[in-house]
Structure formats: C-alpha cells, structure tokens
Amino acid sequence: MGSPVSTADDLVELGRRLVSLGLSRGTAGNISVRTEDGEVVASPSGTDMGALDPDGLSWLTSTDGGDLEQVTGPKASKEMPIHAAMYRRFGAGVVVHTHSFHAVQSSCLPPWSEHCAIPPYAPYFAMKVGNCPLIPYRHPGDPELGALIDGVDLDFHAVLLAHHGLVLVASTVDEAVTATVELEDACRLAVSLDQVPLARVLDEASVAELAQRSLRPWGQRPIKHL
C-alpha cells in the first residue's frame, strides 16, 4: 500500500475522480483526509466534490476523544461524526461517503448477513472491500451514526448506512477510488440479482481465501483494536 495522503491537493483529486466516475452528483456526499498527526481536511458542507478548491476546504483536528473539531475554513459537512468514527478505528487515511445510486438501493434491502450487507457474487468485492455491515438508519448528520459505527465489533473497511449510502476508509486516494468503484459495482450486481432465484454467491471458502490473500476482513472475526 502507498503512503497515506496528506495534502489538500489529494482531497481535490479524490473529489474530481469520484465525480468523473459518476459516484457523486450535485452536492451529495463528502470526503476527508486525516494525517498521522490528527489533522483533517474535508470537503465543506454543500459543495460539489468535483469542483473543490484547495484554498476553500474545511480543516479540523482530532480531539483526545477521537471526535473532529473544526479549526478553520468553511463549515464542514454535518456528516463528520461518521468520518470521525472511521478514523477512530483506522487512524490516518481517507474516508469516502457517497450517495451513489446502487449503494443507496442496496442499503434499502435486508442485509445478506451480519458481517456483510451485500452478497459476495463476484471475487473483486471480497478482494477490494470485504466485510461491509449495514448500519441502522438515522437521519443524515445524526451524531448517533458515529456511535453505531463504533459499536460494530467486527473488522471492516466499509459500511452501508441504511437508506443513505456508503462509507469507506482507505490508505490512499487510489485505494479509496478503487474500493468505492468495487463497492458500488457489488451493490449494482446485488440489486440486479436480487430477484433471480438461481443466482448463487461464491462459496464461503472461496470468499475467505480471496479476502485473506488481499488483506481484506471477512466473516465474524472481532475487531482488531489499534
């Protein structure tokens, strides 16, 4: 894996790539980057992620309790509690939250299992994402969403928020984009095959092997605390 991102330019690049891939429309979704020293740069509230300005981003810092406190710049998104929850688990990195169409569709369906909301039909989902639990619905911006993510005793790099969208964490911009694409594609496949009686998921042993080889979490293994 590459080095964690650390600049406003990285965040601008991430937003541009997500929009160019059709994963964010209008002002939906938000992204952030956390450095090793706890500094966080985030997309401001109500902004087009494809048109971010390095000089017009929101800057926050991680408190001793792991929350995010704004330092300067325009008002950050109301969704910062979910970003804080992901950073509390994983430390420095990149957090992506989108309302991409198929992720929202999948988040309205019953979860496939406790550890993964989406059936593992294709190998790349296990290789790039792995566990992806469904977080119960709370209204957008509700701080309890962060607490619900904290409460999942399971290793994961991504979640679906019920009736809302996806959230994931990665080490680099490239990894974040790849994982977002794979998760959205897995959701699209899941929705399209939901009404196909003969559709089969990959067998458990194959999924576990794929995930293990790719260093992705899979199954009901408890969380590895930092």
N, C-alpha and C positions, 0 to 999 in steps of 0.2 A: 504494500500500500504506500501511497505517496505521503508527503508531509502534509499536516493539516493546513488548511487555508488560513490566511492571516491578514488580508487587506480588504479595503472597501472595493477595490477593483475586482477581487474574486467574487464578491457578492453581486456586483453588477453583471459579471459574466454569467453567473449562475442564473440570475433572473432572465437575462436575454435568451439563454439556451432553453429554459423551461417554456417560455412563451413561444419561441420559434418551433418547438415540438408540439405545440397545441395543448400543453399541460396546464396552462394558466390563461384565463381570458379576463379582460377587463381589469378590475382591481381585486379579483378573488385570489386568496391565498397569501402566504407570507413566507419569508426565508430569513435565515440568520446564520452568522458565523461566530464561533467562540474560540478565542485563542487560549494558549496554555496558561496565561496569567489571569484569565477570567474576564477579559474584555470581550464584549459582544457588539457586533454591528448588525443591524436588522433593517429590513425594508419598512419604511414608515407606513402608518395607517392609511388605507385607502389609496394606494399607489399602484400603478401598472408596473409589474415586475420586469417588463421588457424595456422600460424607459427609466430605470433607476439612474440617479446622478451620484457619483462618488462623493460629491460635496453636499449632498442633501439626504444623507442617511441618518438613521437613529442609532445612537451609541448608548450602550447600557453596561452595567457591571454586575458581576455575580456577588451577592451578599454572602455572609458567613453561613446562612441557612440555605443557600442554593437558589434563592429567588433572583429575579432580574430587576434591577433598579435603574431607571433612566438617568443618564448623565447629561447628555446634550443632544441637539438635533431635533427634527420634527417628532411629533408624538409617535411612539412605536405602536404596532398593532396590538389590539386588545387580546390577541392570542398568545402573547408572550408567556403566560403560565404553562402552555404545553411545550414551548421551546425550553423553558427552564427545567421542566420535568425530564426531558430527554438529555439535557446537559448534566443534570444531577446523576444520571445513570452512566453516562459515557464520557464526561469530561469534554475536552476540546473537540471541535469538529464543525459539521454543517447540519442544520436542521431545515427540512423542506416540509411545508404544509400546503397542499393544493386541494382545490375542489374539483379536480379533474372528473370528467363525466362518468367514466366507468367505475372509478373508485367510489364515487357517491352512490351509484347504482348498487354496487356490491355491499356498501355499508348499510343499505336498507333491507338486506336479506338476512335470514338467520345465519349465524356463524357456522362454518363447516365443523369446527372443533373449538375447544377452549383455547388451544395454543395458536390456532390459525383460522381466521375468518374465511379464507379463500381456499377452495380445494386445489391441491397440487396436481394440475393436469399436465403441466409441461416442466421440463427439468430446469430451465433458466430461472424460474421463480425461486426454487429451492437454492440455486447456486448464487443468486444475487440478493435475495431478500430473506428467506427462511421464515421463522415464526412471525406471524402478524395477527395478534389478537384483536378482537373487537372491543372497543371501549364504549360503555353505555352512553346514551345520548344525554348531553347537557347543552344548553343554548350556547352559540358561539360567543367566546370571550368569558364564559363562566370559569372562574379560577378553580372550580372543583375538577375540571378536566385534567389539570395537572396532578391533582391528588389521586385521581383514578388511575392515571398512568403510573404514578409512584407505587400504587397498591398492587400492581400485577407482579406476582412472584414467579417470574419467568424471564429467560433470556430472550430478547428480541431487539431488532434494529428498526422495526416499523410497526405501526398500528393503523387500524381503520377506526375513525371516530364515527359512531352510528349516526346515519342521516346527515353526514357532514363532509367527510373526505379522508385523505391520508395524511399521516405524519411519519417521517423517517429521519434517521440520523446516519451520517457517513463521515469518512475522514477527509475527503477531498471533493472538489467540485465535480470532477469526472465520475467519482463513485456515486455521488448524490444524484446526478443526472441519470446514470445507468440504472440505479435502483428505482428511481421514480418511473422511468420508462417500463421496466420489467414489472413493477407492481401494477401500474395502470393496465398493461397488457394482460397480466394474470387476472385482473378484475374483469376486463372485457371478455376474456375466454370463459370465466366462471359464469358471467351473466348469460352469455350466448349458449352455454351448455346446460344451464340450469333446468331447462325443460326437455332435455334429451335423455330419455330413460336409459339408453345403453352407454352413455358416456362414462368412462372409467378414469379414476385418478391413478397416478403412479402408485405402485405398491410401497408400503411403509419402509421396507428395507432399502429400496432404491432412493427414495427421497432422503432418508437419513444419511445414506452414503454420499449423495450429491452435496448435501448441506455440510457434512463433515469435511469433505475434500475442499470445499470452498470457504471454510471457516465461517459458515453461517449457522445460527442457532436453529435447532429443530426439535420439537417434541416437548414433553413436560419436564424438562430439566429446570431446576430452580435457578434463580438469578445469581450471577457471579458478581458480588458487590465489589466496587472499586476500593 
